[in-house]
Amino acid sequence: MASVTVLLLISSVFPAQGEICSLYYTYSAILKSLSSRDIYEFYSSVELNDIQMNFCNSVNKADFLIQLCEKSERLFRNETDDLNYKREWLQININTLMETGNDNRTSVTDLHILQWRHGCAAECHSNGSVIFLQGTDEYAYNGDNLTFNLSKHWKPLVLEHGIIWNRESVSRLERKCVETLTSFNDLQRDRKFSVASHPEVYSSVKASGSSEQQVLVCLATGFYPKHVQMEIRRDQTPLPDEQLNSSGIRPNADGSFQLKKSLKILPSERSRYQCVVKHQTLTEPLIISWDEVNVLLPVITGLLVAFVVLAIILFVFYLLRKCFKYQKSLKTQTQLVRGMDTNKH
């Protein structure tokens, strides 16, 4: 997407002691052109500090989101009118783009998408101050970047909000973004709740394609905020990332995040490695080792399960054999009784 970005060089004036906070809105208008009529669809999403607020509608959201979702109604309760305006603006301008035909694909496709993303990043301090860092206002049509040029005969919807892409309107969006982040910062301080979750760390050993090697795997999951540090150390020395396979930080289905890293090694060197995870929710790093217990545990568990299954089979076999002997004994006794009765007669 093309973007209008403003950077303020404030590091020489303000100490960089706060946390980076962010708020981004994304709107998508989809036009499906059919032979009889056009169908419009509109979608919107809000991302607050890397959290998709759509998770608030999920039943299985992470525990740390519960309070945030309850308070978010206060943060975004006045968004309805603004949302209706943006829906109309996108609908008008997606029609205009199709009419002007500034994209060769508009004449052959029956599906058109216009997207708009705006928001800001700021520095949030514990004393309640929020310092604006960067504003974003970007657009895309059918996957291509857009820059607005009034000579293309755009027909923007002009309400009290003004024309959306001029400098004054962008500044208004940036001010509103900072105001929302300030309200969120105040909520955290006044209500004394923290939107955070510590990572759970797991280590495992997997087979490699080569019989001479194994794969060490370290997984950190369930954490928020998303920024986390993970190291795999050999003899207490961190290995460079170039030697590791990393999944990158990925979202979980409940709104938290996960990170996985792995490394191929010789089995004989396994005890020399450690996984170290650092996160702002931890008072000290989590250190996990790939010791013999971790490796043998699946084997021991498998042997125990096999032993239990074998014991059950032997017990069933014993019962069946005992039942068979009892039936045979009963049959023999019945035949003896019948023989005695025959002799009497």
N, C-alpha and C positions, 0 to 999 in steps of 0.2 A: 504494500500500500504506500502511496505517496503521503508524506506527513508534513505538517507545520509544527516545528519543534522550537522551543525557546529554552535556552540554557542560561542559567544565572551562575556566574562565577562568584560564589560566596564563601569559599573555603578560607580565604584570607581574612574574612570579617567574622564568621561564626565558627566555633570549634565543631568538628565533625564528631559529636558525641551521641547524637540521636540515632534512632533506627529509621531505616528507609521504609516508608509506607507508600501505598499506591492505591489508586481507584481508577478503573477503566470501565467504560460503557461500550457495548457493541450492539449495533442494530443492523438487521438484515431484512431487505425487502426482496421478495421473490415473485416474479411475474411469469405465469404460465399462460402462453397464448394458445388458445384452442380455436377451432374453426368457428364455433358459435359465440364464444365469449372469452374474456380474460379473467384469470383467477389470481388474486393477490394474497400473499401470505407474509406475515410480519413476525419477526423474532427479536427478542432483546435479551441481553444478559449483563450482569454486573459482576465485576471481579474486584474484590476488596482484599488488598494484601495477599494476592495470589490465591484467594479462595473464591471459587465460583459460587455465588450466592444462590444459584439454583439448587445446591445441595440442601438448602433449608426445606425444600419440598420432599426430600428423601426420607424414608422411614429409617433407613440404616445409616444415618449420618453419624460421624464420630462424636464422642462425648464433648470434646472441646468446642464443637459448633453449636451446641444447644443454647448456651447463653447468648452467643453472637447472633443467632437467628432470632431470638426473642427481642434483642435490642435493635436489630436491623429494621424492624417495622418503624421505629422512631426516626431512623436515619433517612429512610426512603419513602416516607408516607406521603410526601408532597410531589411525587414523581408522575402522578397520573396525567395531569394536564400537559406536562412537558413531553410525556411519552406519546400522547395523541398528536401533538404538534410534529414530532419527529416521524411518526408513521405517515402523516399526510405529506410531509416534506419529501420523504423517500419515494412515496407513490407518485407524486407529481414529477419528480426528476427522473425516475426510471422510465416513465413514459416519454419524457423529453429526450432522453438518450436514445430510445428506440426510434423516435421520429427523425432526429438529426442523422442517425446512421453513421456515427463517427467510428463504429467498429464493424468491420466487414462481416463478422459473425452474426450481427443482429438481423441480417436478411435471411439467414438460413436456420437459425435455431428458434425453438419455441419456448426456451427457458432463459430468463434473464435475472441476474442477481446484482443488487446494489447494496454495498455495505458501508457502514460508517462507524468509526471507532474514535472515541475521544476520552480524555482523562488526564491524569497528572501523577507525578511522583513527587514526594516531599520528604523532608526530614522531620520526624516526630520526636519531640523531647519529653522527658518525664515531667517537666514543669508545665506542660500544656501547650507550649509553643510549637507551631508547625511552620516550617520554612519551605517555600516553594522551590523545587529544583528543576522540573521539566514538565512541559505541557505537550500533549499529543492530540492532533486533529487530523485524521487520515481517512481516505476513501478508496474504494475499489469497485469496478464494474466488470462483471463477468470474468473475474480473476485478474484484470489488468489495473495498474495504478491509475489514479485520476488526479489531475491538477485542474483547478477551476479557472476558466478563462471566459470572461463575460462576452467575448466576441462569438462564442459558440451558441448564443441565444438561449442560454439556460433560463428557466422560468422558476426561480425560487419562490417558495411560499413566504411572503413578507407579513409577519404578524408583529406583535409587540417585541418579539425576540430579535427582530432585525434579520438581515441576510446572514446566513450561517457562516460563510467562509471569510467575511471581512475581519480585519484585525480586532475591531472592537468586540465583535461577538465571540471570537476565540478567547479574548481576555475575560469575557464574562463567564465562559465555561470553565476557564482555569480558576477564577475566583470562587465559583460555586464548588468546584472539586476540592479546593483547599478548605473551604468552609465545612464540607461534609467530613473530610479527614480530621479536622479540628474537633467536630462534634463526636466523632468516634474516639478520638484520643481522650476527650473529656469523659466520655462514658466509662472508659477503662479505668480512669483515675478515680472518678466519683463513686462508681459502683464496685470498685476494687475486684474486678474479675479479669482474668488473663486468658487470652485466646492462644493457647499453647498446648502441645502434647509431646511427651518425651518419646524417643525412639526405642523400639524393641529390636534387639540385635541377635541374629542367629548365624551360626557357622555350620558348614557341612562340607563333606568330601564326596566328590562324584568321580565316576570312572572317566578316563580320557580315551580318545581314539587310539592312543598308543598304550600298550600293556606296560610300558616302562614309566608312565606318568600318571598323575592324579590331578584333579582340578579342585582347588580350594575355593569355596564360595562364602562370601560374607554378605548378609542381607540386613539392612536397617529399614524398618517399616513402622507406619503409624505415627510419624512425627509431623509436627507443625511448629513454627514456620518451616518453609521448604528448604531453607539454607542449612546444609549439614556438611561436615567434613568427615571423610572416611579414608583411612590409610591402611594399607597392608604392609606390615613391617617384617623385615628379615634381619634377625639378630639385632632387634631394637632400632633398625635403620629403615625409615620409610622408603618404599620403592617408588620410582617415578611413575606417573600415570600412563606413560607410553608403554610400560610393561604389563599393564593390567587391562582386562576387559571390563568395561563399565556399561551398565544399562542407562546411565544418566538418571537424574531425578524424575520420577514419574508419579502421577497422581493415583491414589487408590480410589476405590468406588465410594468410600465414605467421606472423602474430602481431605484426608491426610495424604502423606507422600511416602515414597519408598525409594531406596537406592541399593543397587546390588553391584558388587565387584568380584571378579574371579581371577585366578592365576593358576597356570599349569606348573607343577613341581615334580620332583622325584619323591616317591613315598618315604625314602629314608631321611629326607630333610624336613618333613612335616613339622616337627617340634620346634623348628627355628622360626616359624611364622606366627604372627599375631594380627588380628584385625582391631583397629582403634577407631572409635566413632566419637566425634565431638559435636555437641549441639547446645544451643543457648539454654535449653531446659535442664541441662546436666551440670551439676556442680563440679564434676570431674569426668574425664574421658572414660568411656566404656571400653574395656579391653577383653577380647575373646581370643582364646588360643585353640588351635587345632591339635589337641592332645590325643593320646591313644584311646581315652574314654569316649571321646566324640566319635572316633572312627569305629571302635568296636561295639558301640551301643547298638547300632542296627543289626550287627551280626549276632550279638547276644540276644537281642529281642527276637530275632528270627529263630534262633535255636530254642528259646523258651517256648515260642508258639508251636514249633515242630514237636517239642517234647510233650506239650499239653495235648496236641492233636493225637500223637502216638499213644499217650496214656488213655485217652478217651476210646480210641480204636481197640486197644487191648482190653479195656474194661467191658466194652460192648461184646467183644469176642468171648470173654470170660462168662458174661451173663448168658449169651446164646448157648455156649457149651454146657453150662450148668442146666439150663432149661432143657436142652436136648437129652442130657443124662437123666433128668427127672422124668421126662416123658417116656424114655426107654424103660426106666425102672417101673413106672406105673403100668406100662404095657405088659411087662413081664409078670407083675403081680396079678394083673387081670387074667392072663392066660393060666396061671397056676390055680386061681380060684375056680375058673371054669373047668379045669381038669379034675379038681377034687369033686366038684359037683357031678361030673360025669361018672366017676368011679362009684359014688354013692348009689346012683341009680342002676 
